[in-house]
Amino acid sequence: MDAPEALREFLAYVIANLIDHPQQASIAVGRSSSGAIVYRIQLAPQDVRQVIGKNGLTVSSIRSLLNTAAEKHGLKVSLRVGAARDLEQEETPEQEQAREASLAAGDEPAPSPPAGI
């Protein structure tokens, strides 16, 4: 098992043990324009609060563990958590890369359409 998949399995284990509806959770893996591996966790709306935690402490701890494990393999990672409908409004890694390339070329950024994961 390669490192990104092992990290995904780690996230799946941790998240499943924090939430009430693990059957509704999913983890999408992509890459950012900077080459970091992006993990997008989609949850049932009522489970988001449990993963974020009070003042964001739970998700911050998960990110710390994920970053520490990723550094061991020489990887950079990013973690995004939200309800499925919230994450649909975010850019995909491909859209982010296109937007950054457009900005670097001096073009005006075009609004990104919602993307399904």
Biopython code that builds the backbone (N, CA, C, O; Angstrom):
import numpy as np
from Bio.PDB.StructureBuilder import StructureBuilder

atoms = [
    (1, "MET", "N", (0.851, -1.175, 0.000)),
    (1, "MET", "CA", (0.000, 0.000, 0.000)),
    (1, "MET", "C", (0.897, 1.239, 0.000)),
    (1, "MET", "O", (1.813, 1.351, 0.814)),
    (2, "ASP", "N", (0.625, 2.165, -0.919)),
    (2, "ASP", "CA", (1.441, 3.374, -0.994)),
    (2, "ASP", "C", (1.037, 4.355, 0.111)),
    (2, "ASP", "O", (-0.019, 4.210, 0.726)),
    (3, "ALA", "N", (1.883, 5.345, 0.350)),
    (3, "ALA", "CA", (1.682, 6.287, 1.453)),
    (3, "ALA", "C", (0.362, 7.057, 1.366)),
    (3, "ALA", "O", (-0.341, 7.138, 2.373)),
    (4, "PRO", "N", (-0.018, 7.635, 0.197)),
    (4, "PRO", "CA", (-1.296, 8.355, 0.157)),
    (4, "PRO", "C", (-2.492, 7.465, 0.518)),
    (4, "PRO", "O", (-3.425, 7.919, 1.181)),
    (5, "GLU", "N", (-2.464, 6.224, 0.091)),
    (5, "GLU", "CA", (-3.564, 5.309, 0.410)),
    (5, "GLU", "C", (-3.545, 4.948, 1.889)),
    (5, "GLU", "O", (-4.603, 4.833, 2.508)),
    (6, "ALA", "N", (-2.363, 4.768, 2.466)),
    (6, "ALA", "CA", (-2.259, 4.473, 3.894)),
    (6, "ALA", "C", (-2.786, 5.647, 4.721)),
    (6, "ALA", "O", (-3.454, 5.442, 5.734)),
    (7, "LEU", "N", (-2.488, 6.871, 4.295)),
    (7, "LEU", "CA", (-2.989, 8.050, 4.985)),
    (7, "LEU", "C", (-4.515, 8.141, 4.858)),
    (7, "LEU", "O", (-5.194, 8.532, 5.807)),
    (8, "ARG", "N", (-5.051, 7.780, 3.691)),
    (8, "ARG", "CA", (-6.493, 7.778, 3.499)),
    (8, "ARG", "C", (-7.157, 6.760, 4.428)),
    (8, "ARG", "O", (-8.204, 7.039, 5.013)),
    (9, "GLU", "N", (-6.552, 5.591, 4.560)),
    (9, "GLU", "CA", (-7.082, 4.561, 5.458)),
    (9, "GLU", "C", (-7.056, 5.046, 6.912)),
    (9, "GLU", "O", (-7.989, 4.794, 7.674)),
    (10, "PHE", "N", (-5.982, 5.740, 7.284)),
    (10, "PHE", "CA", (-5.881, 6.313, 8.620)),
    (10, "PHE", "C", (-7.032, 7.294, 8.864)),
    (10, "PHE", "O", (-7.705, 7.235, 9.893)),
    (11, "LEU", "N", (-7.248, 8.197, 7.899)),
    (11, "LEU", "CA", (-8.338, 9.165, 8.029)),
    (11, "LEU", "C", (-9.688, 8.463, 8.132)),
    (11, "LEU", "O", (-10.522, 8.840, 8.954)),
    (12, "ALA", "N", (-9.902, 7.460, 7.314)),
    (12, "ALA", "CA", (-11.172, 6.739, 7.330)),
    (12, "ALA", "C", (-11.421, 6.127, 8.706)),
    (12, "ALA", "O", (-12.539, 6.179, 9.220)),
    (13, "TYR", "N", (-10.396, 5.557, 9.290)),
    (13, "TYR", "CA", (-10.522, 4.941, 10.617)),
    (13, "TYR", "C", (-10.869, 5.982, 11.677)),
    (13, "TYR", "O", (-11.797, 5.791, 12.462)),
    (14, "VAL", "N", (-10.123, 7.078, 11.696)),
    (14, "VAL", "CA", (-10.341, 8.116, 12.701)),
    (14, "VAL", "C", (-11.731, 8.724, 12.553)),
    (14, "VAL", "O", (-12.468, 8.841, 13.533)),
    (15, "ILE", "N", (-12.089, 9.108, 11.338)),
    (15, "ILE", "CA", (-13.374, 9.756, 11.099)),
    (15, "ILE", "C", (-14.534, 8.817, 11.437)),
    (15, "ILE", "O", (-15.505, 9.237, 12.066)),
    (16, "ALA", "N", (-14.441, 7.563, 11.028)),
    (16, "ALA", "CA", (-15.520, 6.606, 11.287)),
    (16, "ALA", "C", (-15.775, 6.439, 12.777)),
    (16, "ALA", "O", (-16.905, 6.168, 13.183)),
    (17, "ASN", "N", (-14.749, 6.594, 13.590)),
    (17, "ASN", "CA", (-14.909, 6.441, 15.031)),
    (17, "ASN", "C", (-15.364, 7.713, 15.727)),
    (17, "ASN", "O", (-15.609, 7.699, 16.933)),
    (18, "LEU", "N", (-15.483, 8.802, 14.999)),
    (18, "LEU", "CA", (-15.950, 10.057, 15.579)),
    (18, "LEU", "C", (-17.402, 10.377, 15.244)),
    (18, "LEU", "O", (-18.046, 11.142, 15.962)),
    (19, "ILE", "N", (-17.917, 9.809, 14.177)),
    (19, "ILE", "CA", (-19.219, 10.238, 13.656)),
    (19, "ILE", "C", (-20.313, 9.193, 13.890)),
    (19, "ILE", "O", (-20.039, 8.032, 14.193)),
    (20, "ASP", "N", (-21.555, 9.646, 13.740)),
    (20, "ASP", "CA", (-22.722, 8.776, 13.934)),
    (20, "ASP", "C", (-23.183, 8.091, 12.653)),
    (20, "ASP", "O", (-23.870, 7.072, 12.712)),
    (21, "HIS", "N", (-22.811, 8.641, 11.488)),
    (21, "HIS", "CA", (-23.283, 8.112, 10.201)),
    (21, "HIS", "C", (-22.096, 7.794, 9.276)),
    (21, "HIS", "O", (-21.928, 8.445, 8.246)),
    (22, "PRO", "N", (-21.274, 6.798, 9.638)),
    (22, "PRO", "CA", (-20.091, 6.510, 8.803)),
    (22, "PRO", "C", (-20.447, 6.043, 7.393)),
    (22, "PRO", "O", (-19.635, 6.195, 6.480)),
    (23, "GLN", "N", (-21.625, 5.485, 7.196)),
    (23, "GLN", "CA", (-22.035, 5.035, 5.874)),
    (23, "GLN", "C", (-22.242, 6.197, 4.914)),
    (23, "GLN", "O", (-22.241, 5.999, 3.699)),
    (24, "GLN", "N", (-22.420, 7.419, 5.443)),
    (24, "GLN", "CA", (-22.612, 8.594, 4.598)),
    (24, "GLN", "C", (-21.321, 9.369, 4.370)),
    (24, "GLN", "O", (-21.316, 10.367, 3.650)),
    (25, "ALA", "N", (-20.237, 8.920, 4.974)),
    (25, "ALA", "CA", (-18.958, 9.622, 4.847)),
    (25, "ALA", "C", (-18.188, 9.110, 3.634)),
    (25, "ALA", "O", (-18.277, 7.938, 3.269)),
    (26, "SER", "N", (-17.431, 10.014, 3.020)),
    (26, "SER", "CA", (-16.553, 9.610, 1.929)),
    (26, "SER", "C", (-15.301, 10.486, 1.946)),
    (26, "SER", "O", (-15.318, 11.621, 2.425)),
    (27, "ILE", "N", (-14.237, 9.935, 1.419)),
    (27, "ILE", "CA", (-12.970, 10.660, 1.347)),
    (27, "ILE", "C", (-12.513, 10.664, -0.105)),
    (27, "ILE", "O", (-12.307, 9.610, -0.708)),
    (28, "ALA", "N", (-12.358, 11.862, -0.657)),
    (28, "ALA", "CA", (-11.842, 12.012, -2.015)),
    (28, "ALA", "C", (-10.394, 12.463, -1.913)),
    (28, "ALA", "O", (-10.040, 13.248, -1.034)),
    (29, "VAL", "N", (-9.566, 11.967, -2.812)),
    (29, "VAL", "CA", (-8.146, 12.307, -2.804)),
    (29, "VAL", "C", (-7.802, 12.981, -4.127)),
    (29, "VAL", "O", (-8.175, 12.501, -5.197)),
    (30, "GLY", "N", (-7.091, 14.093, -4.041)),
    (30, "GLY", "CA", (-6.661, 14.812, -5.232)),
    (30, "GLY", "C", (-5.303, 15.453, -4.986)),
    (30, "GLY", "O", (-4.654, 15.191, -3.974)),
    (31, "ARG", "N", (-4.888, 16.284, -5.908)),
    (31, "ARG", "CA", (-3.613, 17.002, -5.777)),
    (31, "ARG", "C", (-3.851, 18.483, -5.980)),
    (31, "ARG", "O", (-4.651, 18.882, -6.826)),
    (32, "SER", "N", (-3.158, 19.292, -5.208)),
    (32, "SER", "CA", (-3.227, 20.742, -5.399)),
    (32, "SER", "C", (-2.186, 21.138, -6.429)),
    (32, "SER", "O", (-1.350, 20.326, -6.828)),
    (33, "SER", "N", (-2.242, 22.385, -6.854)),
    (33, "SER", "CA", (-1.274, 22.855, -7.847)),
    (33, "SER", "C", (0.141, 22.862, -7.290)),
    (33, "SER", "O", (1.109, 22.804, -8.049)),
    (34, "SER", "N", (0.266, 22.931, -5.982)),
    (34, "SER", "CA", (1.602, 22.916, -5.367)),
    (34, "SER", "C", (2.126, 21.490, -5.194)),
    (34, "SER", "O", (3.250, 21.294, -4.732)),
    (35, "GLY", "N", (1.322, 20.504, -5.561)),
    (35, "GLY", "CA", (1.751, 19.111, -5.469)),
    (35, "GLY", "C", (1.339, 18.421, -4.183)),
    (35, "GLY", "O", (1.607, 17.232, -4.012)),
    (36, "ALA", "N", (0.694, 19.139, -3.276)),
    (36, "ALA", "CA", (0.244, 18.522, -2.029)),
    (36, "ALA", "C", (-0.937, 17.603, -2.303)),
    (36, "ALA", "O", (-1.735, 17.846, -3.208)),
    (37, "ILE", "N", (-1.033, 16.563, -1.523)),
    (37, "ILE", "CA", (-2.164, 15.651, -1.620)),
    (37, "ILE", "C", (-3.308, 16.263, -0.818)),
    (37, "ILE", "O", (-3.132, 16.625, 0.346)),
    (38, "VAL", "N", (-4.478, 16.379, -1.439)),
    (38, "VAL", "CA", (-5.638, 16.987, -0.798)),
    (38, "VAL", "C", (-6.645, 15.892, -0.478)),
    (38, "VAL", "O", (-7.095, 15.163, -1.363)),
    (39, "TYR", "N", (-6.992, 15.788, 0.797)),
    (39, "TYR", "CA", (-8.031, 14.858, 1.248)),
    (39, "TYR", "C", (-9.276, 15.680, 1.543)),
    (39, "TYR", "O", (-9.236, 16.611, 2.348)),
    (40, "ARG", "N", (-10.385, 15.336, 0.888)),
    (40, "ARG", "CA", (-11.665, 16.024, 1.105)),
    (40, "ARG", "C", (-12.613, 15.031, 1.748)),
    (40, "ARG", "O", (-12.981, 14.021, 1.147)),
    (41, "ILE", "N", (-12.999, 15.328, 2.963)),
    (41, "ILE", "CA", (-13.898, 14.445, 3.694)),
    (41, "ILE", "C", (-15.308, 15.018, 3.611)),
    (41, "ILE", "O", (-15.563, 16.137, 4.056)),
    (42, "GLN", "N", (-16.214, 14.239, 3.038)),
    (42, "GLN", "CA", (-17.621, 14.624, 2.932)),
    (42, "GLN", "C", (-18.392, 13.858, 4.000)),
    (42, "GLN", "O", (-18.288, 12.636, 4.110)),
    (43, "LEU", "N", (-19.167, 14.602, 4.782)),
    (43, "LEU", "CA", (-19.908, 14.001, 5.882)),
    (43, "LEU", "C", (-21.369, 14.395, 5.824)),
    (43, "LEU", "O", (-21.746, 15.339, 5.130)),
    (44, "ALA", "N", (-22.187, 13.659, 6.563)),
    (44, "ALA", "CA", (-23.561, 14.080, 6.770)),
    (44, "ALA", "C", (-23.499, 15.397, 7.550)),
    (44, "ALA", "O", (-22.636, 15.558, 8.412)),
    (45, "PRO", "N", (-24.397, 16.335, 7.261)),
    (45, "PRO", "CA", (-24.338, 17.648, 7.927)),
    (45, "PRO", "C", (-24.265, 17.573, 9.450)),
    (45, "PRO", "O", (-23.573, 18.383, 10.068)),
    (46, "GLN", "N", (-24.956, 16.631, 10.062)),
    (46, "GLN", "CA", (-24.945, 16.534, 11.515)),
    (46, "GLN", "C", (-23.631, 15.979, 12.070)),
    (46, "GLN", "O", (-23.372, 16.108, 13.266)),
    (47, "ASP", "N", (-22.796, 15.363, 11.221)),
    (47, "ASP", "CA", (-21.511, 14.817, 11.671)),
    (47, "ASP", "C", (-20.368, 15.821, 11.574)),
    (47, "ASP", "O", (-19.330, 15.636, 12.211)),
    (48, "VAL", "N", (-20.542, 16.866, 10.798)),
    (48, "VAL", "CA", (-19.466, 17.833, 10.594)),
    (48, "VAL", "C", (-19.029, 18.439, 11.923)),
    (48, "VAL", "O", (-17.835, 18.584, 12.187)),
    (49, "ARG", "N", (-19.992, 18.786, 12.747)),
    (49, "ARG", "CA", (-19.697, 19.414, 14.032)),
    (49, "ARG", "C", (-18.808, 18.516, 14.904)),
    (49, "ARG", "O", (-17.916, 19.007, 15.595)),
    (50, "GLN", "N", (-19.055, 17.207, 14.868)),
    (50, "GLN", "CA", (-18.269, 16.281, 15.687)),
    (50, "GLN", "C", (-16.817, 16.212, 15.214)),
    (50, "GLN", "O", (-15.904, 16.105, 16.033)),
    (51, "VAL", "N", (-16.602, 16.270, 13.924)),
    (51, "VAL", "CA", (-15.240, 16.180, 13.386)),
    (51, "VAL", "C", (-14.486, 17.500, 13.572)),
    (51, "VAL", "O", (-13.289, 17.500, 13.857)),
    (52, "ILE", "N", (-15.184, 18.615, 13.411)),
    (52, "ILE", "CA", (-14.541, 19.916, 13.605)),
    (52, "ILE", "C", (-14.187, 20.102, 15.076)),
    (52, "ILE", "O", (-13.082, 20.539, 15.397)),
    (53, "GLY", "N", (-15.108, 19.777, 15.965)),
    (53, "GLY", "CA", (-14.866, 19.897, 17.394)),
    (53, "GLY", "C", (-14.993, 21.328, 17.880)),
    (53, "GLY", "O", (-15.103, 22.264, 17.087)),
    (54, "LYS", "N", (-14.975, 21.483, 19.186)),
    (54, "LYS", "CA", (-15.102, 22.797, 19.792)),
    (54, "LYS", "C", (-13.894, 23.645, 19.428)),
    (54, "LYS", "O", (-12.749, 23.255, 19.661)),
    (55, "ASN", "N", (-14.165, 24.806, 18.856)),
    (55, "ASN", "CA", (-13.123, 25.743, 18.409)),
    (55, "ASN", "C", (-12.161, 25.113, 17.393)),
    (55, "ASN", "O", (-11.033, 25.582, 17.243)),
    (56, "GLY", "N", (-12.592, 24.066, 16.701)),
    (56, "GLY", "CA", (-11.762, 23.437, 15.679)),
    (56, "GLY", "C", (-10.643, 22.571, 16.221)),
    (56, "GLY", "O", (-9.737, 22.192, 15.479)),
    (57, "LEU", "N", (-10.695, 22.251, 17.510)),
    (57, "LEU", "CA", (-9.593, 21.497, 18.116)),
    (57, "LEU", "C", (-9.485, 20.070, 17.595)),
    (57, "LEU", "O", (-8.377, 19.561, 17.425)),
    (58, "THR", "N", (-10.619, 19.414, 17.339)),
    (58, "THR", "CA", (-10.565, 18.024, 16.868)),
    (58, "THR", "C", (-9.955, 17.946, 15.479)),
    (58, "THR", "O", (-9.045, 17.150, 15.248)),
    (59, "VAL", "N", (-10.442, 18.759, 14.554)),
    (59, "VAL", "CA", (-9.901, 18.718, 13.192)),
    (59, "VAL", "C", (-8.443, 19.182, 13.185)),
    (59, "VAL", "O", (-7.646, 18.698, 12.381)),
    (60, "SER", "N", (-8.094, 20.099, 14.059)),
    (60, "SER", "CA", (-6.706, 20.544, 14.155)),
    (60, "SER", "C", (-5.803, 19.391, 14.593)),
    (60, "SER", "O", (-4.698, 19.229, 14.074)),
    (61, "SER", "N", (-6.273, 18.600, 15.540)),
    (61, "SER", "CA", (-5.497, 17.440, 15.992)),
    (61, "SER", "C", (-5.356, 16.398, 14.886)),
    (61, "SER", "O", (-4.289, 15.810, 14.712)),
    (62, "ILE", "N", (-6.444, 16.173, 14.136)),
    (62, "ILE", "CA", (-6.398, 15.222, 13.024)),
    (62, "ILE", "C", (-5.395, 15.711, 11.985)),
    (62, "ILE", "O", (-4.603, 14.922, 11.470)),
    (63, "ARG", "N", (-5.422, 17.003, 11.674)),
    (63, "ARG", "CA", (-4.469, 17.567, 10.702)),
    (63, "ARG", "C", (-3.029, 17.399, 11.186)),
    (63, "ARG", "O", (-2.142, 17.074, 10.396)),
    (64, "SER", "N", (-2.796, 17.619, 12.473)),
    (64, "SER", "CA", (-1.441, 17.475, 13.017)),
    (64, "SER", "C", (-0.939, 16.051, 12.853)),
    (64, "SER", "O", (0.197, 15.832, 12.431)),
    (65, "LEU", "N", (-1.784, 15.083, 13.186)),
    (65, "LEU", "CA", (-1.396, 13.684, 13.029)),
    (65, "LEU", "C", (-1.167, 13.333, 11.556)),
    (65, "LEU", "O", (-0.203, 12.646, 11.219)),
    (66, "LEU", "N", (-2.052, 13.807, 10.691)),
    (66, "LEU", "CA", (-1.932, 13.541, 9.264)),
    (66, "LEU", "C", (-0.645, 14.145, 8.706)),
    (66, "LEU", "O", (0.069, 13.491, 7.946)),
    (67, "ASN", "N", (-0.345, 15.390, 9.082)),
    (67, "ASN", "CA", (0.877, 16.044, 8.610)),
    (67, "ASN", "C", (2.134, 15.344, 9.118)),
    (67, "ASN", "O", (3.115, 15.213, 8.386)),
    (68, "THR", "N", (2.105, 14.900, 10.359)),
    (68, "THR", "CA", (3.259, 14.195, 10.917)),
    (68, "THR", "C", (3.502, 12.883, 10.176)),
    (68, "THR", "O", (4.642, 12.554, 9.849)),
    (69, "ALA", "N", (2.440, 12.142, 9.915)),
    (69, "ALA", "CA", (2.569, 10.882, 9.176)),
    (69, "ALA", "C", (3.023, 11.134, 7.743)),
    (69, "ALA", "O", (3.827, 10.374, 7.203)),
    (70, "ALA", "N", (2.513, 12.200, 7.123)),
    (70, "ALA", "CA", (2.882, 12.517, 5.741)),
    (70, "ALA", "C", (4.346, 12.923, 5.649)),
    (70, "ALA", "O", (5.037, 12.533, 4.707)),
    (71, "GLU", "N", (4.830, 13.705, 6.616)),
    (71, "GLU", "CA", (6.232, 14.128, 6.623)),
    (71, "GLU", "C", (7.169, 12.930, 6.676)),
    (71, "GLU", "O", (8.252, 12.955, 6.092)),
    (72, "LYS", "N", (6.756, 11.894, 7.367)),
    (72, "LYS", "CA", (7.552, 10.671, 7.471)),
    (72, "LYS", "C", (7.809, 10.057, 6.092)),
    (72, "LYS", "O", (8.818, 9.387, 5.876)),
    (73, "HIS", "N", (6.878, 10.298, 5.167)),
    (73, "HIS", "CA", (6.993, 9.786, 3.800)),
    (73, "HIS", "C", (7.409, 10.866, 2.808)),
    (73, "HIS", "O", (7.427, 10.627, 1.601)),
    (74, "GLY", "N", (7.744, 12.049, 3.310)),
    (74, "GLY", "CA", (8.168, 13.141, 2.441)),
    (74, "GLY", "C", (7.034, 13.763, 1.640)),
    (74, "GLY", "O", (7.260, 14.286, 0.549)),
    (75, "LEU", "N", (5.822, 13.711, 2.169)),
    (75, "LEU", "CA", (4.658, 14.234, 1.464)),
    (75, "LEU", "C", (4.119, 15.486, 2.141)),
    (75, "LEU", "O", (4.289, 15.684, 3.344)),
    (76, "LYS", "N", (3.471, 16.321, 1.348)),
    (76, "LYS", "CA", (2.717, 17.470, 1.857)),
    (76, "LYS", "C", (1.250, 17.124, 1.682)),
    (76, "LYS", "O", (0.852, 16.603, 0.640)),
    (77, "VAL", "N", (0.438, 17.413, 2.704)),
    (77, "VAL", "CA", (-0.979, 17.087, 2.631)),
    (77, "VAL", "C", (-1.837, 18.263, 3.077)),
    (77, "VAL", "O", (-1.377, 19.172, 3.767)),
    (78, "SER", "N", (-3.092, 18.215, 2.664)),
    (78, "SER", "CA", (-4.100, 19.201, 3.047)),
    (78, "SER", "C", (-5.367, 18.432, 3.353)),
    (78, "SER", "O", (-5.664, 17.428, 2.706)),
    (79, "LEU", "N", (-6.115, 18.902, 4.342)),
    (79, "LEU", "CA", (-7.351, 18.233, 4.733)),
    (79, "LEU", "C", (-8.491, 19.234, 4.727)),
    (79, "LEU", "O", (-8.399, 20.295, 5.344)),
    (80, "ARG", "N", (-9.567, 18.892, 4.028)),
    (80, "ARG", "CA", (-10.783, 19.718, 3.990)),
    (80, "ARG", "C", (-11.944, 18.862, 4.468)),
    (80, "ARG", "O", (-12.125, 17.729, 4.022)),
    (81, "VAL", "N", (-12.725, 19.421, 5.378)),
    (81, "VAL", "CA", (-13.845, 18.695, 5.961)),
    (81, "VAL", "C", (-15.103, 19.517, 5.789)),
    (81, "VAL", "O", (-15.090, 20.728, 6.009)),
    (82, "GLY", "N", (-16.185, 18.877, 5.401)),
    (82, "GLY", "CA", (-17.451, 19.584, 5.292)),
    (82, "GLY", "C", (-18.576, 18.659, 4.924)),
    (82, "GLY", "O", (-18.372, 17.480, 4.634)),
    (83, "ALA", "N", (-19.767, 19.213, 4.940)),
    (83, "ALA", "CA", (-20.939, 18.473, 4.464)),
    (83, "ALA", "C", (-20.821, 18.368, 2.951)),
    (83, "ALA", "O", (-20.210, 19.227, 2.315)),
    (84, "ALA", "N", (-21.381, 17.359, 2.391)),
    (84, "ALA", "CA", (-21.277, 17.127, 0.947)),
    (84, "ALA", "C", (-21.667, 18.364, 0.162)),
    (84, "ALA", "O", (-21.001, 18.704, -0.816)),
    (85, "ARG", "N", (-22.721, 19.038, 0.563)),
    (85, "ARG", "CA", (-23.172, 20.216, -0.193)),
    (85, "ARG", "C", (-22.178, 21.367, -0.077)),
    (85, "ARG", "O", (-22.053, 22.156, -1.014)),
    (86, "ASP", "N", (-21.459, 21.489, 1.058)),
    (86, "ASP", "CA", (-20.466, 22.552, 1.222)),
    (86, "ASP", "C", (-19.244, 22.309, 0.341)),
    (86, "ASP", "O", (-18.727, 23.239, -0.279)),
    (87, "LEU", "N", (-18.787, 21.069, 0.287)),
    (87, "LEU", "CA", (-17.596, 20.758, -0.492)),
    (87, "LEU", "C", (-17.859, 20.836, -1.981)),
    (87, "LEU", "O", (-16.928, 21.026, -2.764)),
    (88, "GLU", "N", (-19.120, 20.691, -2.389)),
    (88, "GLU", "CA", (-19.436, 20.812, -3.810)),
    (88, "GLU", "C", (-19.193, 22.223, -4.311)),
    (88, "GLU", "O", (-18.995, 22.424, -5.509)),
    (89, "GLN", "N", (-19.203, 23.207, -3.417)),
    (89, "GLN", "CA", (-18.981, 24.596, -3.792)),
    (89, "GLN", "C", (-17.497, 24.926, -3.897)),
    (89, "GLN", "O", (-17.144, 25.972, -4.442)),
    (90, "GLU", "N", (-16.617, 24.062, -3.388)),
    (90, "GLU", "CA", (-15.184, 24.309, -3.432)),
    (90, "GLU", "C", (-14.615, 23.965, -4.799)),
    (90, "GLU", "O", (-15.226, 23.245, -5.589)),
    (91, "GLU", "N", (-13.439, 24.494, -5.051)),
    (91, "GLU", "CA", (-12.736, 24.184, -6.292)),
    (91, "GLU", "C", (-12.157, 22.779, -6.218)),
    (91, "GLU", "O", (-11.745, 22.317, -5.154)),
    (92, "THR", "N", (-12.133, 22.114, -7.351)),
    (92, "THR", "CA", (-11.396, 20.868, -7.443)),
    (92, "THR", "C", (-9.921, 21.235, -7.562)),
    (92, "THR", "O", (-9.609, 22.379, -7.893)),
    (93, "PRO", "N", (-9.004, 20.305, -7.304)),
    (93, "PRO", "CA", (-7.587, 20.623, -7.487)),
    (93, "PRO", "C", (-7.272, 21.104, -8.905)),
    (93, "PRO", "O", (-6.399, 21.953, -9.090)),
    (94, "GLU", "N", (-7.979, 20.566, -9.909)),
    (94, "GLU", "CA", (-7.748, 20.985, -11.290)),
    (94, "GLU", "C", (-8.196, 22.436, -11.502)),
    (94, "GLU", "O", (-7.521, 23.210, -12.180)),
    (95, "GLN", "N", (-9.345, 22.793, -10.913)),
    (95, "GLN", "CA", (-9.824, 24.168, -11.030)),
    (95, "GLN", "C", (-8.885, 25.138, -10.308)),
    (95, "GLN", "O", (-8.623, 26.237, -10.796)),
    (96, "GLU", "N", (-8.386, 24.727, -9.153)),
    (96, "GLU", "CA", (-7.444, 25.564, -8.411)),
    (96, "GLU", "C", (-6.177, 25.788, -9.235)),
    (96, "GLU", "O", (-5.659, 26.904, -9.296)),
    (97, "GLN", "N", (-5.685, 24.735, -9.863)),
    (97, "GLN", "CA", (-4.479, 24.826, -10.685)),
    (97, "GLN", "C", (-4.710, 25.757, -11.876)),
    (97, "GLN", "O", (-3.846, 26.574, -12.194)),
    (98, "ALA", "N", (-5.852, 25.643, -12.531)),
    (98, "ALA", "CA", (-6.162, 26.505, -13.669)),
    (98, "ALA", "C", (-6.273, 27.963, -13.227)),
    (98, "ALA", "O", (-5.795, 28.861, -13.920)),
    (99, "ARG", "N", (-6.904, 28.201, -12.075)),
    (99, "ARG", "CA", (-7.054, 29.557, -11.565)),
    (99, "ARG", "C", (-5.691, 30.165, -11.240)),
    (99, "ARG", "O", (-5.435, 31.323, -11.570)),
    (100, "GLU", "N", (-4.809, 29.388, -10.591)),
    (100, "GLU", "CA", (-3.487, 29.892, -10.243)),
    (100, "GLU", "C", (-2.640, 30.153, -11.478)),
    (100, "GLU", "O", (-1.879, 31.120, -11.518)),
    (101, "ALA", "N", (-2.767, 29.294, -12.490)),
    (101, "ALA", "CA", (-2.034, 29.509, -13.744)),
    (101, "ALA", "C", (-2.525, 30.773, -14.428)),
    (101, "ALA", "O", (-1.732, 31.524, -14.996)),
    (102, "SER", "N", (-3.824, 31.011, -14.375)),
    (102, "SER", "CA", (-4.407, 32.210, -14.963)),
    (102, "SER", "C", (-3.912, 33.462, -14.240)),
    (102, "SER", "O", (-3.593, 34.465, -14.880)),
    (103, "LEU", "N", (-3.849, 33.406, -12.934)),
    (103, "LEU", "CA", (-3.347, 34.544, -12.154)),
    (103, "LEU", "C", (-1.869, 34.803, -12.443)),
    (103, "LEU", "O", (-1.446, 35.955, -12.538)),
    (104, "ALA", "N", (-1.094, 33.741, -12.582)),
    (104, "ALA", "CA", (0.334, 33.887, -12.867)),
    (104, "ALA", "C", (0.555, 34.509, -14.245)),
    (104, "ALA", "O", (1.538, 35.217, -14.464)),
    (105, "ALA", "N", (-0.366, 34.239, -15.171)),
    (105, "ALA", "CA", (-0.259, 34.795, -16.521)),
    (105, "ALA", "C", (-0.801, 36.221, -16.592)),
    (105, "ALA", "O", (-0.697, 36.881, -17.626)),
    (106, "GLY", "N", (-1.388, 36.696, -15.469)),
    (106, "GLY", "CA", (-1.903, 38.054, -15.440)),
    (106, "GLY", "C", (-3.329, 38.181, -15.929)),
    (106, "GLY", "O", (-3.821, 39.296, -16.104)),
    (107, "ASP", "N", (-4.005, 37.063, -16.153)),
    (107, "ASP", "CA", (-5.403, 37.095, -16.595)),
    (107, "ASP", "C", (-6.311, 37.364, -15.410)),
    (107, "ASP", "O", (-5.937, 37.137, -14.259)),
    (108, "GLU", "N", (-7.500, 37.847, -15.705)),
    (108, "GLU", "CA", (-8.512, 38.018, -14.674)),
    (108, "GLU", "C", (-9.081, 36.638, -14.343)),
    (108, "GLU", "O", (-9.390, 35.868, -15.252)),
    (109, "PRO", "N", (-9.222, 36.317, -13.055)),
    (109, "PRO", "CA", (-9.774, 34.992, -12.724)),
    (109, "PRO", "C", (-11.249, 34.909, -13.080)),
    (109, "PRO", "O", (-12.028, 35.827, -12.823)),
    (110, "ALA", "N", (-11.607, 33.783, -13.679)),
    (110, "ALA", "CA", (-13.007, 33.518, -13.994)),
    (110, "ALA", "C", (-13.630, 32.814, -12.816)),
    (110, "ALA", "O", (-12.953, 32.024, -12.158)),
    (111, "PRO", "N", (-14.891, 33.065, -12.521)),
    (111, "PRO", "CA", (-15.527, 32.357, -11.415)),
    (111, "PRO", "C", (-15.563, 30.859, -11.712)),
    (111, "PRO", "O", (-15.846, 30.441, -12.835)),
    (112, "SER", "N", (-15.272, 30.062, -10.689)),
    (112, "SER", "CA", (-15.247, 28.621, -10.870)),
    (112, "SER", "C", (-16.641, 28.069, -10.650)),
    (112, "SER", "O", (-17.305, 28.440, -9.682)),
    (113, "PRO", "N", (-17.103, 27.180, -11.540)),
    (113, "PRO", "CA", (-18.394, 26.554, -11.333)),
    (113, "PRO", "C", (-18.284, 25.528, -10.219)),
    (113, "PRO", "O", (-17.191, 25.020, -9.965)),
    (114, "PRO", "N", (-19.386, 25.206, -9.543)),
    (114, "PRO", "CA", (-19.342, 24.177, -8.518)),
    (114, "PRO", "C", (-18.898, 22.852, -9.131)),
    (114, "PRO", "O", (-19.241, 22.536, -10.270)),
    (115, "ALA", "N", (-18.143, 22.098, -8.373)),
    (115, "ALA", "CA", (-17.615, 20.842, -8.893)),
    (115, "ALA", "C", (-18.079, 19.692, -8.030)),
    (115, "ALA", "O", (-18.070, 19.802, -6.804)),
    (116, "GLY", "N", (-18.476, 18.613, -8.626)),
    (116, "GLY", "CA", (-18.822, 17.417, -7.891)),
    (116, "GLY", "C", (-17.570, 16.616, -7.602)),
    (116, "GLY", "O", (-16.623, 16.617, -8.389)),
    (117, "ILE", "N", (-17.571, 15.951, -6.498)),
    (117, "ILE", "CA", (-16.391, 15.163, -6.112)),
    (117, "ILE", "C", (-16.633, 13.724, -6.430)),
    (117, "ILE", "O", (-15.767, 12.884, -6.186)),
]
sb = StructureBuilder()
sb.init_structure("model")
sb.init_model(0)
sb.init_chain("A")
sb.init_seg("    ")
for serial, (resi, resn, name, xyz) in enumerate(atoms, 1):
    if name == "N":
        sb.init_residue(resn, " ", resi, " ")
    sb.init_atom(name, np.array(xyz, "f"), 0.0, 1.0, " ", f" {name:<3s}", serial, name[0])
structure = sb.get_structure()
